[in-house]
Amino acid sequence: METTDVLVIGAGPAGCIAASMLKQQGYNIKMVEKEKFPRFVIGESLLPRVMDHLEEAGYLEDIKAAGFQEKFGAKFLRGDEVCDFNFSDQFSNGWTWTWQVPRGKFDQILSNGAKKMGIDLEFETAVEHIEFNGTDSVTTVVDADGNKKEIAAKFIVDASGYGRVIPRMFNLDEPSNLGKRKTHFTHFRDLKRPGGIDGNRITVVVHQTRVWIWIIPFSDGITSVGFVGDPEFFADMPEDPIERMKHIIASDPNTAERFADAEMMFEPRTIEGYSISTKQLYGEGYVLVGNATEFLDPVFSSGVTFAMESGNKAGKLVGKFLAGESVDWETEYTAYMMQGINTFRTYVSTWYTGELHEIFFSANQDAEIKKQICSVLAGYVWDLENPFVKKHEQAVKSLYKVIELNKA
């Protein structure tokens, strides 16, 4: 039987950040990842907030060396209307840029960095069973050849992403209070990419009130394009994934001219019903991080931000706990994480009702309010000095009402 201080399940951004924070505190870390890297995963547009975590965890220089597309803001389109957010104009103090990344390469850089730090990482190793005995645990894992072994750990960090190992194993999953969405996406060889900043920044297109498009350019000439909306939007479209993508690309002028004849780098994929929640974020002997906690929606690229934020916070708290210090998991972890999650939840829900569209595309935007909203879009959703964070739902709803009254 192997023994370790902390077992980290999953080698994505949440797991790598958590493992690094624990390694820095002197703990022995074992990581197991059920897949072989590099592997494809969606979630390609980062937010400036993650730069803090990449730097603190020791991964920033390796990511810089990769030459990913730098991201300085986001452009939103609705018909002929344009709303630009530049991170340099945000309210909060913090990073004013980040990257757009092919996640397979990005995640592999992180996992390679973890191994360079001396973290023991095994790929193609899946968790089959976990037995808790107080805070200690014994986890049975199985490799690609079917070989099994047991790993004894003082604590488990579940960073298993959509695999949601502990939530599914111990019946912790709960449905999200957000509506069900469906996503159809692929990567294109982007030969008609516009010049200048418009060709390099992420663009979010309002296709219909409850349907939107992401356009995320990478530095290698490839661009990720995805349509997101209620399942009904896709109901009468071709069943064939390629023909379906061609059909919806042709349905919007922002994608038709640029991508109608573009080469698809892989057969388009569909994800449905991805929003999910959990009954609790921690328990005796474990903590959940990343998408093993809660996933909202891809619209504001919050997923990787929550992954790294939770990995950073959990790594520090687990280290503190193992050192014999008192940890108030409810206040220091759950309440903290839910502050950010609930802030983004407000922006996601009002995006799909159309209220946020009216705010973004209002004719007379208040410069200070736009800075405050920009900070949210940059991922600084724990800055309680920002009224659009501290009282997020009230602030967004009130601003929408003012805009509507001014139209009357």
C-alpha positions in Angstrom: 0.0 0.0 0.0 1.3 3.5 -0.9 1.1 6.2 1.7 1.0 10.0 1.2 0.0 13.1 3.0 -2.5 14.2 0.4 -4.1 12.4 -2.5 -5.2 14.8 -5.3 -7.7 13.3 -7.7 -7.3 14.9 -11.1 -4.4 16.8 -12.8 -6.3 19.7 -14.4 -5.9 23.3 -13.3 -7.6 22.9 -9.9 -5.6 19.8 -9.0 -2.3 21.2 -10.1 -2.8 24.5 -8.2 -3.8 22.6 -5.1 -0.9 20.2 -5.3 1.6 23.0 -5.8 0.3 25.0 -2.8 0.6 21.9 -0.6 4.0 21.0 -2.0 5.2 24.5 -1.1 4.1 23.8 2.5 6.3 20.6 2.6 3.7 17.9 2.2 4.0 14.7 0.1 1.5 14.7 -2.7 0.2 11.9 -4.8 -1.9 12.8 -7.9 -3.9 10.4 -10.0 -5.5 11.3 -13.3 -7.8 8.9 -15.2 -6.9 10.3 -18.6 -3.7 10.4 -20.7 -2.4 14.0 -21.4 -2.6 15.9 -23.6 -6.4 15.5 -23.8 -9.1 17.8 -25.2 -11.2 19.8 -22.8 -13.3 22.9 -23.3 -12.8 26.1 -21.3 -10.2 27.9 -23.4 -10.6 31.6 -22.4 -8.9 32.5 -19.1 -9.7 35.5 -16.8 -7.1 37.8 -15.3 -7.8 36.6 -11.8 -6.1 33.2 -12.6 -2.8 35.0 -13.2 -2.5 35.5 -9.4 -2.8 31.7 -8.9 -0.5 30.7 -11.7 2.2 33.0 -10.3 1.8 31.9 -6.6 1.8 28.3 -7.6 4.9 28.6 -9.7 3.5 27.9 -13.2 3.4 31.4 -14.6 6.8 31.4 -16.4 6.2 28.1 -18.1 2.8 29.4 -19.4 4.4 32.6 -20.6 7.0 30.6 -22.6 4.3 28.7 -24.5 3.3 31.8 -26.6 -0.4 31.6 -26.1 -2.7 34.3 -27.4 -2.7 37.2 -25.0 -6.2 38.4 -23.9 -6.8 42.0 -22.8 -10.5 42.2 -22.7 -13.7 40.9 -24.4 -15.9 42.2 -27.2 -19.7 41.6 -27.1 -21.9 41.9 -30.3 -25.6 42.2 -30.8 -26.5 42.9 -34.4 -24.7 46.2 -35.1 -24.3 47.0 -31.4 -20.8 46.6 -29.8 -19.8 46.6 -26.2 -16.1 46.4 -25.4 -14.6 45.6 -22.0 -10.9 46.3 -21.6 -9.3 44.8 -18.4 -7.1 47.8 -18.1 -10.2 49.8 -17.2 -11.4 47.6 -14.4 -12.4 48.8 -10.9 -10.3 46.2 -8.9 -6.6 46.2 -8.5 -5.2 43.2 -10.3 -4.0 41.7 -13.6 -5.2 43.5 -16.7 -4.5 40.6 -19.1 -4.4 36.9 -19.4 -4.5 34.2 -22.2 -6.7 32.3 -24.6 -5.4 28.7 -24.6 -5.9 25.4 -26.3 -6.6 23.6 -23.0 -4.9 20.3 -23.9 -1.6 22.1 -24.2 -2.2 24.4 -21.3 -3.2 21.6 -18.9 -0.2 19.5 -20.0 2.2 22.4 -19.1 0.6 22.6 -15.7 0.9 18.8 -15.1 4.5 18.8 -16.4 5.2 21.7 -14.0 3.7 19.7 -11.1 6.0 16.8 -11.9 9.1 19.1 -12.0 8.1 20.3 -8.5 8.5 16.7 -7.3 4.8 15.8 -7.2 4.1 12.1 -7.9 1.6 12.0 -10.7 0.2 8.9 -12.4 -1.9 9.2 -15.6 -4.5 6.7 -16.8 -5.2 5.9 -13.2 -8.9 5.9 -12.1 -10.4 5.9 -8.6 -12.5 2.8 -8.0 -13.3 3.1 -4.3 -12.6 5.3 -1.3 -12.9 4.2 2.3 -12.8 6.9 4.9 -11.7 6.3 8.5 -12.1 9.7 10.1 -9.8 12.1 8.2 -7.6 9.2 7.0 -8.6 7.3 3.9 -7.7 4.4 1.7 -8.3 4.8 -2.0 -8.3 2.0 -4.5 -7.2 2.9 -8.0 -6.9 1.0 -11.2 -4.5 1.7 -14.1 -5.0 1.3 -17.8 -3.9 -2.4 -17.7 -6.4 -3.2 -14.9 -3.8 -3.3 -12.1 -5.2 -2.2 -8.8 -3.5 -0.7 -5.7 -4.4 1.1 -2.6 -3.3 4.6 -1.5 -3.5 5.7 2.1 -3.8 9.4 2.6 -4.3 11.9 5.5 -6.6 14.0 3.2 -8.1 13.9 -0.3 -8.5 16.9 -2.7 -11.1 15.9 -5.3 -10.2 17.8 -8.5 -11.8 15.3 -10.7 -13.7 17.8 -12.8 -16.8 16.5 -14.6 -15.9 13.1 -13.3 -17.0 14.3 -9.9 -15.6 11.3 -8.1 -16.5 12.0 -4.5 -19.9 13.7 -5.3 -21.0 10.7 -7.3 -19.5 8.1 -5.0 -21.2 9.6 -1.9 -24.4 10.9 -3.5 -23.5 14.6 -3.1 -24.6 15.8 -6.6 -27.5 18.3 -6.8 -29.1 19.8 -9.9 -28.2 23.4 -10.7 -30.8 26.1 -10.3 -29.7 27.4 -13.8 -31.7 26.3 -16.8 -30.4 23.4 -19.0 -28.2 24.5 -21.9 -26.7 22.8 -24.9 -23.4 23.5 -26.6 -22.2 22.6 -30.1 -18.6 23.5 -30.9 -15.5 22.9 -32.9 -12.1 24.4 -33.8 -11.6 26.1 -37.2 -8.6 26.9 -39.3 -9.2 30.6 -39.2 -7.9 31.8 -42.6 -10.3 34.8 -42.7 -9.3 36.1 -39.3 -9.6 39.9 -39.1 -6.4 41.9 -38.7 -5.5 43.8 -35.5 -7.1 43.4 -32.2 -10.5 42.2 -33.6 -8.7 39.1 -34.9 -7.1 38.3 -31.5 -9.6 38.9 -28.8 -12.5 36.8 -27.7 -15.9 37.8 -29.2 -19.2 36.9 -27.7 -22.2 37.2 -30.1 -25.8 37.5 -29.0 -27.4 35.3 -31.6 -30.8 35.3 -29.9 -31.8 36.4 -26.4 -31.1 32.9 -25.0 -28.5 31.8 -27.6 -25.0 33.1 -28.0 -21.7 32.3 -29.8 -18.2 32.2 -28.6 -15.3 33.0 -30.9 -11.9 32.4 -29.3 -8.8 32.9 -31.4 -5.6 31.0 -30.5 -2.0 32.1 -31.4 -1.6 29.2 -33.8 -4.3 30.4 -36.3 -6.9 28.1 -34.9 -10.2 29.5 -33.5 -12.7 27.9 -31.2 -16.3 28.5 -32.1 -19.3 27.3 -30.1 -23.0 27.9 -30.1 -24.7 27.8 -26.7 -28.5 27.9 -26.0 -31.6 26.2 -24.8 -31.9 22.7 -26.2 -34.9 23.7 -28.2 -32.7 25.9 -30.4 -31.0 22.8 -31.8 -34.1 20.7 -32.0 -34.9 20.9 -35.8 -31.3 21.0 -37.0 -29.4 18.3 -38.8 -28.4 15.3 -36.7 -25.0 15.0 -38.4 -22.5 17.0 -36.2 -20.7 18.5 -39.2 -23.9 19.4 -41.1 -25.4 20.8 -37.8 -22.3 23.1 -37.4 -22.5 24.3 -41.0 -26.2 25.0 -40.5 -25.8 27.2 -37.5 -22.6 28.9 -38.8 -24.6 30.0 -41.8 -27.4 31.3 -39.5 -25.4 34.2 -38.1 -23.6 36.9 -40.2 -20.8 37.1 -37.6 -19.8 33.5 -38.3 -21.1 32.9 -41.8 -18.5 35.0 -43.7 -15.6 34.0 -41.6 -16.2 30.3 -41.0 -18.6 29.0 -43.7 -15.8 27.4 -45.8 -13.3 27.0 -43.0 -11.7 23.7 -42.2 -12.9 22.0 -39.0 -10.1 20.6 -37.0 -12.3 17.9 -35.5 -15.9 16.7 -35.8 -18.1 19.1 -33.8 -19.0 18.0 -30.3 -22.1 18.5 -28.3 -22.4 18.9 -24.5 -25.8 19.2 -22.8 -26.9 19.6 -19.2 -23.5 20.6 -17.9 -24.6 22.9 -15.1 -24.5 21.1 -11.8 -24.1 21.7 -8.1 -23.3 19.8 -4.9 -24.7 19.4 -1.4 -21.4 20.3 0.3 -17.9 21.4 -0.7 -16.0 19.5 2.0 -16.4 16.7 4.5 -14.3 14.8 7.0 -11.1 14.0 5.2 -11.8 15.6 1.9 -12.4 18.9 0.0 -13.9 19.4 -3.5 -12.3 21.8 -5.9 -12.9 22.9 -9.5 -15.8 21.4 -11.5 -16.1 18.8 -8.8 -17.8 21.6 -6.8 -20.1 23.4 -9.1 -20.2 24.4 -12.8 -22.4 27.3 -13.9 -22.1 28.1 -17.6 -19.4 28.8 -20.2 -20.6 32.4 -21.0 -18.2 34.4 -18.8 -15.3 31.8 -18.7 -15.7 31.4 -15.0 -15.0 27.7 -14.8 -11.2 27.7 -14.9 -11.2 30.7 -12.6 -13.2 28.8 -10.0 -10.9 25.8 -10.5 -7.8 27.7 -9.7 -9.4 29.8 -7.0 -10.7 26.7 -5.2 -7.4 24.9 -5.7 -5.4 27.7 -4.2 -7.7 28.2 -1.3 -8.2 24.5 -0.6 -4.4 23.8 -0.8 -3.7 26.4 1.8 -6.5 25.2 4.1 -5.6 21.5 3.8 -2.0 22.4 4.7 -3.2 24.4 7.7 -5.4 21.5 8.8 -2.6 18.9 8.5 -0.3 21.2 10.5 -2.8 20.9 13.4 -4.3 24.4 13.1 -8.0 25.1 13.4 -9.8 25.4 10.0 -13.4 26.7 9.8 -14.2 25.0 6.5 -17.7 26.5 6.3 -16.5 30.1 6.6 -13.0 29.9 5.2 -13.9 27.7 2.2 -17.6 27.2 1.5 -18.7 30.8 2.2 -15.7 32.2 0.4 -16.2 30.1 -2.7 -19.9 30.7 -2.8 -19.4 34.5 -2.8 -17.7 34.2 -6.1 -20.0 31.5 -7.5 -23.1 33.4 -6.6 -21.8 36.6 -8.0 -21.2 34.9 -11.4 -24.5 33.1 -11.0 -26.3 36.5 -11.1 -24.5 37.5 -14.3 -25.2 34.2 -15.9 -28.9 34.2 -15.1 -29.4 37.8 -16.2 -27.5 37.1 -19.4 -30.0 34.5 -20.4 -33.0 36.6 -19.4 -31.6 39.4 -21.6 -31.3 41.9 -18.7 -27.5 41.9 -19.0 -27.7 42.5 -22.7 -29.6 45.7 -22.1 -26.9 46.8 -19.6 -24.0 45.9 -22.0 -25.6 47.6 -25.0 -27.2 50.6 -23.4 -26.5 53.9 -25.2 -25.3 55.9 -22.2 -23.1 53.7 -20.1 -21.8 55.1 -16.9 -17.9 54.8 -17.0 -17.6 53.9 -13.3 -20.3 51.3 -13.4 -18.7 49.8 -16.5 -15.4 49.5 -14.7 -17.1 47.7 -11.8 -18.8 45.2 -14.2 -15.4 44.8 -16.0 -13.9 43.7 -12.8 -16.5 40.9 -12.5 -15.7 39.8 -16.1 -12.0 39.8 -15.1 -12.8 37.3 -12.4 -12.4 39.6 -9.4 -15.6 38.4 -7.8 -14.2 38.4 -4.3 -13.6 42.1 -4.2 -16.3 43.3 -1.8 -15.3 46.9 -2.4 -17.0 46.6 -5.7 -20.8 47.2 -5.4 -21.4 45.0 -8.4 -19.8 42.2 -6.4 -20.9 42.9 -2.8 -24.6 43.4 -3.8 -24.4 41.8 -7.2 -28.0 40.8 -7.7 -29.4 44.1 -6.4 -26.9 46.1 -8.4 -27.6 44.4 -11.7 -31.4 44.4 -11.3 -31.5 48.1 -10.2 -29.3 49.1 -13.1 -31.5 47.3 -15.6 -34.6 49.0 -14.2 -32.9 52.4 -14.6 -32.0 51.7 -18.2 -35.6 50.6 -19.0 -37.0 53.7 -17.3 -34.8 55.9 -19.4 -36.0 54.2 -22.6 -39.7 54.9 -21.7 
